Amino acid sequence: MSQTTTLILFPQTTYDGGVSANVYTLIGNTQPAASYYLGNKDLQTVNISLSEVTGNIIIEASLSTDPTSIDWFQVYELEANNYSNTNSNASLYTNVSGNFVYMRAKVQDFAGGVVNFVKLSY
């Protein structure tokens, strides 16, 4: 019998660009990846839902059981700037392979829009 686990890497977040048009980098929740519980399981699915987002969605992973800032590395990047001009709402998924212990999402150069969610399933 198989079991699916779904975790929130990045909750709903809205940014309107502010008065001075600043851009931000926001780091989401650190969550256990597939190898944390299941040893040698190496396939994770990342679901992303955006509304008029300008910025880059980056998925990072760590092999450490107690990760520090230097333990994270990038495993996927979505340039969301493309979605703001062509599609006001975007939902997509990608499979990420690797024996990762922890994963997290971040929005880099976040200049506006709504990140509805970034979810991790395995």
N, C-alpha and C positions, 0 to 999 in steps of 0.2 A: 504494500500500500504506500503510495507516495503522499507527501505532504508539501504544501506550498506555504512559504513564509513571505509576507509582504511587509516591508518596513519603509517608513518615511525618511528619505535622505534630506529633503528640503520641503518644508511646509509652505502653504500659500503665503506669498510675499508680494506686496505691491510697492512700486516706487514710481512717482510721477515726474522725476527728473529735477524737482526742486527749483527754486528761484534762480540759482546760479549755474544750473545745468551740470552739477557735479556728477561724477560716476563713482560707484562703490563696488567693492568686492565683499560679498557676503558668503560665509561658510556655514553650511547646514549641519545637521546632526550626524554624529559618528555612529554608525550602526554595524553590528556583526555581519560579516559576509558569509557566504556558503561554507567556507572551510572552518569558520569558527565553531559551528555545531557539527558539521558533517565530515570533517577530516579531509578527504581527498576530492570532495565535490568542487568542480571548477567552473560551473556555468551559472551566471547571474543574469537576470534581465532587468534593464533599467527602463522605466516608463517616465516620459516627460510630457507635461501639459503646460502650454504657454499661451498667453494672450498679449499680443502686441509688444513682445519683449525686445529690447535692444540691449545686447550684452552677450556674453559667452557662458554657456553651461558646461562646466567641467566636472567629470567624475574622477575621483581620486581613490586609490586603494593603498593599503598597508599590509605588509607581511608580519608586522610586529604584533604581539599580544598586548602591548602597552604602548601604543604609538605616540611619539612626540612630533613636533612640527617637521623634523627632518626625515621622518619615516614615510611620508606620503609621496606618491608619484601618480602622474596622470595616466588614466587608462582609456578615456574617451573625452572628446570635446565637440560641442555643437555650437556653431556660430549663429546665435539666435538673431543677429542683425538681419539676416536674410528673410526671416519669417515676419519681421515687422512690416516689410514693404509688400510682400506677396500674399500673405495669409494672416488675417487678424487673429485666428486661433489655430494652434498647431498641437497635435498629439502624436507622439511617436514613441517607438521603443527600439532598443538595441540590445543585443546579447554581448556580454563581456565575459571572456574566458580567463581564468587564472585562479590559483589557490590562495585567494585573498582572505585575510582574517577580518579586516575592517574595511568599510567603504564609506565615502561621504561625497556630497555634491557641493559645488560652490558656483556662484554667479560672479563672474569677473567682468569688470567694466559695465556694470548694471546702470543703464541710463534711463530706463523707463519700462513700464508695462507691468504685467502680472505673471509671476511664476505660480501656476495653479498648484503644481506638486512635482516632485521628483521622487519616484518610488523604486524600491529594490525588491525583486522577487527571486526566489530560488526554491 
